[in-house]
Amino acid sequence: MSRQFVIGIDDVSDEQKDALREMFSNHGSWWNWIPGFWLVTTDENTKASTVRDRVLEIVPNCNCIVIEIRESTWSGYGPSSDNKSMFKWLKNKWKTAKQSD
């Protein structure tokens, strides 16, 4: 069962960001256009506490919050061209009840 999480993490080095991207990719997919703010989908039945523990293995002692999203609407502003789209991942990977325009 796939799940979706919103994750906030502070004080992450470039090396830790790379490790987080790899870890999130190994368990599903991720979106990180805004520093310290991640949207993550998982290919497994996991809990928010499991995701938190995985983050803390990579970024020990960081301030972190993990929130599971079961149904959502969203709206945003940012690049949306064919070459650079801030929202392409959201439209393709993030299950939503409705996209807000």
Secondary structure as GFF3:
##gff-version 3
##sequence-region A 1 101
A	DSSP	beta_strand	3	9	.	.	.	ID=ss1
A	DSSP	alpha_helix	14	27	.	.	.	ID=ss2
A	DSSP	beta_strand	28	34	.	.	.	ID=ss3
A	DSSP	beta_strand	37	42	.	.	.	ID=ss4
A	DSSP	alpha_helix	48	58	.	.	.	ID=ss5
A	DSSP	beta_strand	64	69	.	.	.	ID=ss6
A	DSSP	beta_strand	73	74	.	.	.	ID=ss7
A	DSSP	alpha_helix	88	93	.	.	.	ID=ss8
A	DSSP	beta_strand	98	99	.	.	.	ID=ss9
###
